[in-house]
Amino acid sequence: MLSRTADSLFWMSRYIERAENTARMLDVTFQVSLLPQSPRLRSQGWHSVLAISELRQQFDASHDTLTGRDVIEFMTRDADNPASIYACLRAAREAARAVRGSLTTEVWETCNTTWLELQRRLPGLALHADPRDFFEWVKFRSHLSRGVVAGTMLRDETSSFLALGAHLERADNTARLLDVAFVEATDESDGEAGDASLAFYRWSALLHSVSGFETYRKVYRDVLTPSRVVELMVFNPAMPRSLRCAVDDVIRSLEDVATERSLETLRLARSLRAYLDAGSVQGLFDRGLHDFLAVFLDRVAELGNRISRDFLVPLSE
């Protein structure tokens, strides 16, 4: 497969996944912001949205204050923000158009329709009147895109590069969500009076952000605890948005498109899985979950760079 074709497929699915992850993150932050809490904690939640995406500096450059409304605006329809839902879905549609001949009609029409509907939904005040409705729509369109790919695409290199982009993005995003949630919950447990009671809602919101709350209840049938949330989201290979499951899916996709040149990249992906396998919940809390996730994110970034060198258009182009 030509590198430009592989590049467009990889980034098309990665941008769709990123848009969905952003919608999930904003949805949960919005819900938590409605809980009784101090202005400091409410502001901290919106700050975390920017921290996860590493966009605080760009946001501050164009905003004098940080409010939930401004963050939602910035992360949904700001065309100058490359991580906004608008920018991600625009980029996904452009990538799909570049490889229109490699996609089924259903996949192309789904992506194109999402873009056209987005332009009808974003203008006006409807976004702030009911932001949750918009976030649910973004998630639904992402689910629909994956379903159409699974139901209509030939199981060949094309679908493998689509899967590779989505699952690499998912691994990165889940680790970022978990890292910020852990830091916030830790700060609250040592913070002002009454803050500790919010920790439960933070962990609950984290599970909801990855559609994992019902899964948690099914697996553990017990009260919600930070250690079990971490166990589910880091180590459980059957949890679709866990780190282990995402890495397993990346490895399967790499195996499907492997060449002699990419053997080192496949080895790197397998070593990332071994890094997860060598960990334990207690070990993570003893060592520091933040440090563990920082190493994981660095390795995911390195893996993404190697995938780019082996299969895609070089980043320097």
KEVO-776174 format. One record per residue (C-alpha): residue in one letter; residue number from 1; x, y negated, z negated. Coordinates in Angstrom, 1 decimal. Last residue first. Layout:
<atoms>
+-----+-----+--------+--------+--------+
: res :   n :   east :  north :     up :
+-----+-----+--------+--------+--------+
:   A : NUM :      X :      Y :      Z :
...
+-----+-----+--------+--------+--------+
</atoms>
This chain:
<atoms>
+-----+-----+--------+--------+--------+
: res :   n :   east :  north :     up :
+-----+-----+--------+--------+--------+
:   E : 317 :    7.1 :  -16.4 :   -4.9 :
:   S : 316 :    9.0 :  -16.2 :   -8.2 :
:   L : 315 :    6.4 :  -13.7 :   -9.6 :
:   P : 314 :    7.3 :  -11.2 :   -7.0 :
:   V : 313 :    4.2 :   -9.9 :   -5.1 :
:   L : 312 :    3.2 :   -6.6 :   -6.6 :
:   F : 311 :    4.3 :   -3.0 :   -6.9 :
:   D : 310 :    7.7 :   -2.6 :   -8.7 :
:   R : 309 :    8.5 :   -6.2 :   -9.7 :
:   S : 308 :    5.0 :   -7.0 :  -10.9 :
:   I : 307 :    4.7 :   -3.7 :  -12.8 :
:   R : 306 :    8.0 :   -4.5 :  -14.4 :
:   N : 305 :    6.7 :   -7.9 :  -15.5 :
:   G : 304 :    3.5 :   -6.4 :  -16.9 :
:   L : 303 :    5.5 :   -3.8 :  -18.9 :
:   E : 302 :    7.6 :   -6.6 :  -20.4 :
:   A : 301 :    4.5 :   -8.5 :  -21.4 :
:   V : 300 :    3.0 :   -5.3 :  -22.9 :
:   R : 299 :    6.3 :   -4.7 :  -24.7 :
:   D : 298 :    6.3 :   -8.2 :  -26.2 :
:   L : 297 :    2.6 :   -7.8 :  -27.2 :
:   F : 296 :    3.4 :   -4.5 :  -29.0 :
:   V : 295 :    6.4 :   -6.1 :  -30.9 :
:   A : 294 :    4.2 :   -8.9 :  -32.0 :
:   L : 293 :    1.5 :   -6.4 :  -33.0 :
:   F : 292 :    3.8 :   -4.6 :  -35.4 :
:   D : 291 :    5.1 :   -7.9 :  -36.9 :
:   H : 290 :    1.5 :   -9.1 :  -37.4 :
:   L : 289 :    0.5 :   -5.9 :  -39.0 :
:   G : 288 :    3.1 :   -6.2 :  -41.7 :
:   R : 287 :    5.5 :   -3.4 :  -42.7 :
:   D : 286 :    3.4 :   -2.1 :  -45.6 :
:   F : 285 :    0.1 :   -2.8 :  -43.8 :
:   L : 284 :    1.3 :   -1.2 :  -40.6 :
:   G : 283 :    2.8 :    1.8 :  -42.5 :
:   Q : 282 :   -0.5 :    2.4 :  -44.2 :
:   V : 281 :   -2.3 :    2.5 :  -40.9 :
:   S : 280 :    0.3 :    4.7 :  -39.3 :
:   G : 279 :    2.8 :    4.1 :  -36.5 :
:   A : 278 :    4.9 :    6.6 :  -34.5 :
:   D : 277 :    2.0 :    7.2 :  -32.1 :
:   L : 276 :    1.8 :    3.5 :  -31.3 :
:   Y : 275 :    5.5 :    3.3 :  -30.4 :
:   A : 274 :    5.1 :    6.6 :  -28.5 :
:   R : 273 :    2.4 :    4.9 :  -26.4 :
:   L : 272 :    4.8 :    2.1 :  -25.7 :
:   S : 271 :    7.5 :    4.6 :  -24.8 :
:   R : 270 :    5.1 :    6.1 :  -22.3 :
:   A : 269 :    4.6 :    2.7 :  -20.7 :
:   L : 268 :    8.4 :    2.1 :  -20.5 :
:   R : 267 :    8.9 :    5.5 :  -18.9 :
:   L : 266 :    6.2 :    4.6 :  -16.3 :
:   T : 265 :    8.1 :    1.4 :  -15.6 :
:   E : 264 :   11.4 :    3.3 :  -15.3 :
:   L : 263 :    9.8 :    5.7 :  -12.8 :
:   S : 262 :    8.5 :    2.8 :  -10.7 :
:   R : 261 :   11.2 :    3.0 :   -7.9 :
:   E : 260 :   10.6 :    6.7 :   -7.3 :
:   T : 259 :    7.0 :    5.9 :   -6.8 :
:   A : 258 :    4.0 :    6.2 :   -9.1 :
:   V : 257 :    0.5 :    5.1 :   -8.0 :
:   D : 256 :   -1.5 :    7.7 :   -9.8 :
:   E : 255 :    1.0 :    8.0 :  -12.7 :
:   L : 254 :    0.7 :    4.2 :  -13.2 :
:   S : 253 :   -3.1 :    4.5 :  -13.5 :
:   R : 252 :   -2.9 :    7.3 :  -16.0 :
:   I : 251 :   -0.3 :    5.3 :  -18.0 :
:   V : 250 :   -2.5 :    2.2 :  -18.1 :
:   D : 249 :   -5.4 :    4.3 :  -19.3 :
:   D : 248 :   -3.4 :    5.7 :  -22.1 :
:   V : 247 :   -2.3 :    2.2 :  -23.0 :
:   A : 246 :   -5.9 :    1.0 :  -23.2 :
:   C : 245 :   -6.9 :    4.0 :  -25.3 :
:   R : 244 :   -4.1 :    3.5 :  -27.8 :
:   L : 243 :   -4.7 :   -0.2 :  -28.1 :
:   S : 242 :   -8.4 :    0.3 :  -28.8 :
:   R : 241 :  -11.0 :   -1.0 :  -26.4 :
:   P : 240 :  -12.5 :    2.3 :  -25.3 :
:   M : 239 :  -12.4 :    3.9 :  -28.7 :
:   A : 238 :  -11.6 :    7.6 :  -28.0 :
:   P : 237 :   -7.8 :    7.2 :  -28.4 :
:   N : 236 :   -8.2 :    5.9 :  -32.0 :
:   F : 235 :   -4.9 :    4.3 :  -33.0 :
:   V : 234 :   -5.1 :    0.5 :  -32.9 :
:   M : 233 :   -8.7 :   -0.5 :  -33.0 :
:   L : 232 :  -10.1 :    2.3 :  -35.1 :
:   E : 231 :   -7.2 :    2.5 :  -37.5 :
:   V : 230 :   -7.2 :   -1.3 :  -37.8 :
:   V : 229 :  -10.9 :   -1.3 :  -38.6 :
:   R : 228 :  -10.3 :    1.5 :  -41.1 :
:   S : 227 :   -7.6 :   -0.4 :  -42.9 :
:   P : 226 :   -9.7 :   -3.6 :  -43.0 :
:   T : 225 :  -12.6 :   -1.9 :  -44.7 :
:   L : 224 :  -16.2 :   -1.6 :  -43.6 :
:   V : 223 :  -18.3 :    0.6 :  -45.9 :
:   D : 222 :  -19.0 :    4.2 :  -44.8 :
:   R : 221 :  -20.2 :    6.3 :  -41.9 :
:   Y : 220 :  -16.6 :    6.4 :  -40.6 :
:   V : 219 :  -16.9 :    7.4 :  -36.9 :
:   K : 218 :  -20.5 :    6.5 :  -36.2 :
:   R : 217 :  -20.4 :    3.3 :  -38.2 :
:   Y : 216 :  -17.2 :    2.2 :  -36.5 :
:   T : 215 :  -18.7 :    3.0 :  -33.1 :
:   E : 214 :  -21.7 :    0.8 :  -33.9 :
:   F : 213 :  -19.4 :   -2.1 :  -34.7 :
:   G : 212 :  -17.0 :   -1.5 :  -31.8 :
:   S : 211 :  -18.4 :   -3.7 :  -29.0 :
:   V : 210 :  -14.9 :   -5.4 :  -28.9 :
:   S : 209 :  -16.1 :   -8.7 :  -30.2 :
:   H : 208 :  -18.6 :   -6.9 :  -32.5 :
:   L : 207 :  -15.6 :   -5.2 :  -34.3 :
:   L : 206 :  -13.9 :   -8.6 :  -34.8 :
:   A : 205 :  -17.1 :  -10.1 :  -36.1 :
:   S : 204 :  -17.3 :   -7.3 :  -38.8 :
:   W : 203 :  -13.7 :   -8.0 :  -39.7 :
:   R : 202 :  -14.4 :  -11.7 :  -40.0 :
:   Y : 201 :  -17.7 :  -11.1 :  -41.8 :
:   F : 200 :  -15.9 :   -9.0 :  -44.5 :
:   A : 199 :  -13.2 :  -11.7 :  -44.9 :
:   L : 198 :  -15.8 :  -14.4 :  -45.5 :
:   S : 197 :  -16.3 :  -13.4 :  -49.1 :
:   A : 196 :  -12.6 :  -14.2 :  -49.7 :
:   D : 195 :  -13.2 :  -17.8 :  -48.9 :
:   G : 194 :  -15.4 :  -18.3 :  -52.0 :
:   A : 193 :  -12.8 :  -20.2 :  -53.9 :
:   E : 192 :  -10.0 :  -21.6 :  -51.7 :
:   G : 191 :   -7.4 :  -19.4 :  -50.2 :
:   D : 190 :   -5.6 :  -16.2 :  -50.9 :
:   S : 189 :   -8.2 :  -13.8 :  -49.4 :
:   E : 188 :   -9.0 :  -16.4 :  -46.7 :
:   D : 187 :   -5.4 :  -16.5 :  -45.5 :
:   T : 186 :   -5.3 :  -12.7 :  -45.2 :
:   A : 185 :   -8.6 :  -12.7 :  -43.3 :
:   E : 184 :   -7.3 :  -15.3 :  -40.9 :
:   V : 183 :   -3.9 :  -13.5 :  -40.3 :
:   F : 182 :   -5.7 :  -10.2 :  -39.7 :
:   A : 181 :   -8.3 :  -11.8 :  -37.3 :
:   V : 180 :   -5.4 :  -13.5 :  -35.4 :
:   D : 179 :   -3.5 :  -10.3 :  -34.9 :
:   L : 178 :   -6.5 :   -8.2 :  -34.0 :
:   L : 177 :   -7.7 :  -10.6 :  -31.4 :
:   R : 176 :   -4.2 :  -10.8 :  -29.9 :
:   A : 175 :   -3.8 :   -7.0 :  -29.8 :
:   T : 174 :   -7.2 :   -6.6 :  -28.2 :
:   N : 173 :   -6.3 :   -9.2 :  -25.5 :
:   D : 172 :   -3.0 :   -7.6 :  -24.5 :
:   A : 171 :   -4.4 :   -4.0 :  -24.3 :
:   R : 170 :   -7.4 :   -5.3 :  -22.4 :
:   E : 169 :   -5.3 :   -7.1 :  -19.8 :
:   L : 168 :   -3.3 :   -4.0 :  -19.2 :
:   H : 167 :   -6.5 :   -2.0 :  -18.9 :
:   A : 166 :   -8.1 :   -4.3 :  -16.3 :
:   G : 165 :   -5.0 :   -4.7 :  -14.1 :
:   L : 164 :   -4.2 :   -0.9 :  -14.0 :
:   A : 163 :   -7.9 :    0.0 :  -13.3 :
:   L : 162 :   -8.0 :   -2.2 :  -10.2 :
:   F : 161 :   -4.6 :   -0.9 :   -9.1 :
:   S : 160 :   -5.9 :    2.7 :   -9.5 :
:   S : 159 :   -9.1 :    1.9 :   -7.6 :
:   T : 158 :   -7.1 :    0.8 :   -4.6 :
:   E : 157 :   -4.5 :    3.6 :   -4.9 :
:   D : 156 :   -7.2 :    6.3 :   -4.4 :
:   R : 155 :  -10.5 :    7.3 :   -6.1 :
:   L : 154 :  -12.7 :    5.9 :   -3.3 :
:   M : 153 :  -14.8 :    3.1 :   -4.6 :
:   T : 152 :  -18.6 :    3.2 :   -4.9 :
:   G : 151 :  -19.7 :    4.3 :   -8.4 :
:   A : 150 :  -16.6 :    3.4 :  -10.5 :
:   V : 149 :  -16.1 :    0.0 :   -8.7 :
:   V : 148 :  -19.9 :   -0.7 :   -9.1 :
:   G : 147 :  -19.7 :    0.1 :  -12.8 :
:   R : 146 :  -16.6 :   -2.0 :  -13.4 :
:   S : 145 :  -18.3 :   -5.0 :  -11.7 :
:   L : 144 :  -21.6 :   -4.5 :  -13.6 :
:   H : 143 :  -19.8 :   -4.4 :  -16.9 :
:   S : 142 :  -18.0 :   -7.7 :  -15.9 :
:   R : 141 :  -21.3 :   -9.2 :  -14.9 :
:   F : 140 :  -22.9 :   -8.1 :  -18.2 :
:   K : 139 :  -20.1 :   -9.7 :  -20.2 :
:   V : 138 :  -20.5 :  -13.0 :  -18.4 :
:   W : 137 :  -24.2 :  -12.9 :  -18.9 :
:   E : 136 :  -23.9 :  -12.2 :  -22.6 :
:   F : 135 :  -21.6 :  -15.2 :  -22.9 :
:   F : 134 :  -24.1 :  -17.4 :  -21.2 :
:   D : 133 :  -27.0 :  -16.3 :  -23.4 :
:   R : 132 :  -24.8 :  -16.8 :  -26.5 :
:   P : 131 :  -24.1 :  -20.5 :  -25.5 :
:   D : 130 :  -27.8 :  -21.4 :  -25.9 :
:   A : 129 :  -28.2 :  -25.2 :  -25.8 :
:   H : 128 :  -24.5 :  -25.7 :  -25.3 :
:   L : 127 :  -24.5 :  -23.9 :  -21.9 :
:   A : 126 :  -27.9 :  -25.2 :  -20.9 :
:   L : 125 :  -26.7 :  -28.8 :  -21.0 :
:   G : 124 :  -26.0 :  -29.3 :  -17.3 :
:   P : 123 :  -23.7 :  -27.5 :  -14.9 :
:   L : 122 :  -22.5 :  -24.0 :  -15.8 :
:   R : 121 :  -25.3 :  -21.7 :  -14.7 :
:   R : 120 :  -25.6 :  -22.5 :  -11.0 :
:   Q : 119 :  -21.8 :  -22.3 :  -10.4 :
:   L : 118 :  -21.7 :  -19.0 :  -12.3 :
:   E : 117 :  -24.4 :  -17.6 :  -10.1 :
:   L : 116 :  -22.2 :  -18.1 :   -7.0 :
:   W : 115 :  -19.1 :  -16.6 :   -8.6 :
:   T : 114 :  -21.0 :  -13.6 :   -9.9 :
:   T : 113 :  -22.6 :  -13.1 :   -6.5 :
:   N : 112 :  -19.1 :  -13.0 :   -4.9 :
:   C : 111 :  -17.9 :  -10.4 :   -7.3 :
:   T : 110 :  -21.0 :   -8.2 :   -6.9 :
:   E : 109 :  -21.0 :   -8.7 :   -3.2 :
:   W : 108 :  -17.4 :   -7.6 :   -2.9 :
:   V : 107 :  -17.9 :   -4.5 :   -5.0 :
:   E : 106 :  -21.1 :   -3.5 :   -3.2 :
:   T : 105 :  -19.5 :   -4.0 :    0.3 :
:   T : 104 :  -16.7 :   -1.6 :   -0.7 :
:   L : 103 :  -13.3 :   -3.1 :   -1.2 :
:   S : 102 :  -10.1 :   -2.7 :    0.9 :
:   G : 101 :  -11.4 :   -4.9 :    3.7 :
:   R : 100 :  -12.2 :   -7.8 :    1.4 :
:   V :  99 :   -8.6 :   -7.8 :    0.1 :
:   A :  98 :   -8.1 :  -11.6 :    0.2 :
:   R :  97 :  -11.8 :  -12.2 :   -0.7 :
:   A :  96 :  -11.4 :  -10.1 :   -3.9 :
:   A :  95 :   -8.4 :  -12.3 :   -4.9 :
:   E :  94 :  -10.4 :  -15.5 :   -4.3 :
:   R :  93 :  -13.3 :  -14.1 :   -6.3 :
:   A :  92 :  -11.1 :  -13.1 :   -9.2 :
:   A :  91 :   -9.5 :  -16.6 :   -9.2 :
:   R :  90 :  -12.9 :  -18.3 :   -9.4 :
:   L :  89 :  -13.9 :  -15.9 :  -12.1 :
:   C :  88 :  -10.8 :  -16.7 :  -14.1 :
:   A :  87 :  -11.0 :  -20.5 :  -13.6 :
:   Y :  86 :  -14.7 :  -20.7 :  -14.6 :
:   I :  85 :  -14.1 :  -18.4 :  -17.6 :
:   S :  84 :  -11.3 :  -20.7 :  -18.7 :
:   A :  83 :   -7.7 :  -19.3 :  -18.8 :
:   P :  82 :   -6.3 :  -21.5 :  -16.0 :
:   N :  81 :   -7.6 :  -24.6 :  -17.8 :
:   D :  80 :   -7.9 :  -27.3 :  -15.2 :
:   A :  79 :  -11.3 :  -26.1 :  -14.1 :
:   D :  78 :  -12.7 :  -26.6 :  -17.6 :
:   R :  77 :  -16.0 :  -24.6 :  -17.5 :
:   T :  76 :  -15.8 :  -22.0 :  -20.2 :
:   M :  75 :  -12.8 :  -22.3 :  -22.5 :
:   F :  74 :  -12.6 :  -26.1 :  -22.5 :
:   E :  73 :  -16.4 :  -26.6 :  -23.0 :
:   I :  72 :  -16.5 :  -23.9 :  -25.7 :
:   V :  71 :  -13.5 :  -25.6 :  -27.4 :
:   D :  70 :  -15.2 :  -29.1 :  -27.2 :
:   R :  69 :  -18.4 :  -27.8 :  -28.6 :
:   G :  68 :  -16.6 :  -26.1 :  -31.5 :
:   T :  67 :  -14.8 :  -29.2 :  -32.4 :
:   L :  66 :  -11.1 :  -30.1 :  -32.3 :
:   T :  65 :  -10.4 :  -33.9 :  -32.1 :
:   D :  64 :   -8.5 :  -36.2 :  -29.8 :
:   H :  63 :   -8.9 :  -33.9 :  -26.7 :
:   S :  62 :   -6.9 :  -33.9 :  -23.4 :
:   A :  61 :   -3.4 :  -33.1 :  -24.5 :
:   D :  60 :   -4.7 :  -31.3 :  -27.6 :
:   F :  59 :   -6.2 :  -28.6 :  -25.4 :
:   Q :  58 :   -3.0 :  -28.0 :  -23.5 :
:   Q :  57 :   -1.0 :  -27.7 :  -26.7 :
:   R :  56 :   -3.6 :  -25.4 :  -28.3 :
:   L :  55 :   -3.7 :  -23.1 :  -25.2 :
:   E :  54 :   -1.8 :  -20.0 :  -26.4 :
:   S :  53 :   -4.9 :  -17.8 :  -25.6 :
:   I :  52 :   -5.2 :  -16.3 :  -29.1 :
:   A :  51 :   -4.2 :  -19.7 :  -30.6 :
:   L :  50 :   -6.9 :  -21.5 :  -28.7 :
:   V :  49 :   -9.6 :  -19.2 :  -30.1 :
:   S :  48 :   -7.9 :  -19.4 :  -33.5 :
:   H :  47 :   -8.3 :  -23.2 :  -33.6 :
:   W :  46 :  -12.1 :  -22.6 :  -33.3 :
:   G :  45 :  -12.0 :  -20.3 :  -36.4 :
:   Q :  44 :   -9.8 :  -22.7 :  -38.3 :
:   S :  43 :  -12.3 :  -25.5 :  -37.7 :
:   R :  42 :  -15.0 :  -23.5 :  -39.5 :
:   L :  41 :  -12.5 :  -22.6 :  -42.2 :
:   R :  40 :  -11.6 :  -26.2 :  -42.9 :
:   P :  39 :  -15.2 :  -27.4 :  -42.6 :
:   S :  38 :  -16.0 :  -25.1 :  -45.6 :
:   Q :  37 :  -18.3 :  -22.1 :  -45.0 :
:   P :  36 :  -21.9 :  -21.1 :  -44.7 :
:   L :  35 :  -22.1 :  -19.0 :  -41.5 :
:   L :  34 :  -22.9 :  -20.6 :  -38.2 :
:   S :  33 :  -19.2 :  -20.7 :  -37.3 :
:   V :  32 :  -19.1 :  -16.9 :  -37.4 :
:   Q :  31 :  -21.6 :  -16.7 :  -34.6 :
:   F :  30 :  -19.7 :  -19.2 :  -32.4 :
:   T :  29 :  -16.4 :  -17.4 :  -33.1 :
:   V :  28 :  -18.1 :  -14.1 :  -32.0 :
:   D :  27 :  -19.4 :  -15.5 :  -28.8 :
:   L :  26 :  -16.2 :  -17.3 :  -28.0 :
:   M :  25 :  -14.1 :  -14.2 :  -28.3 :
:   R :  24 :  -16.5 :  -12.0 :  -26.3 :
:   A :  23 :  -16.7 :  -14.6 :  -23.5 :
:   T :  22 :  -12.9 :  -14.9 :  -23.4 :
:   N :  21 :  -12.7 :  -11.1 :  -23.2 :
:   E :  20 :  -15.1 :  -11.0 :  -20.3 :
:   A :  19 :  -13.2 :  -13.7 :  -18.4 :
:   R :  18 :  -10.0 :  -11.8 :  -19.0 :
:   E :  17 :  -11.5 :   -8.6 :  -17.7 :
:   I :  16 :  -12.6 :  -10.3 :  -14.5 :
:   Y :  15 :   -9.1 :  -11.9 :  -14.2 :
:   R :  14 :   -7.4 :   -8.6 :  -14.6 :
:   S :  13 :   -9.7 :   -6.9 :  -12.1 :
:   M :  12 :   -8.9 :   -9.5 :   -9.4 :
:   W :  11 :   -5.2 :   -9.6 :  -10.5 :
:   F :  10 :   -4.5 :   -6.0 :   -9.8 :
:   L :   9 :   -6.5 :   -5.9 :   -6.6 :
:   S :   8 :   -4.8 :   -9.1 :   -5.2 :
:   D :   7 :   -1.3 :   -7.8 :   -6.1 :
:   A :   6 :   -1.9 :   -4.4 :   -4.6 :
:   T :   5 :   -2.9 :   -6.0 :   -1.4 :
:   R :   4 :    0.1 :   -8.4 :   -1.4 :
:   S :   3 :    2.4 :   -5.4 :   -2.2 :
:   L :   2 :    1.2 :   -3.5 :    0.8 :
:   M :   1 :    0.0 :    0.0 :    0.0 :
+-----+-----+--------+--------+--------+
</atoms>
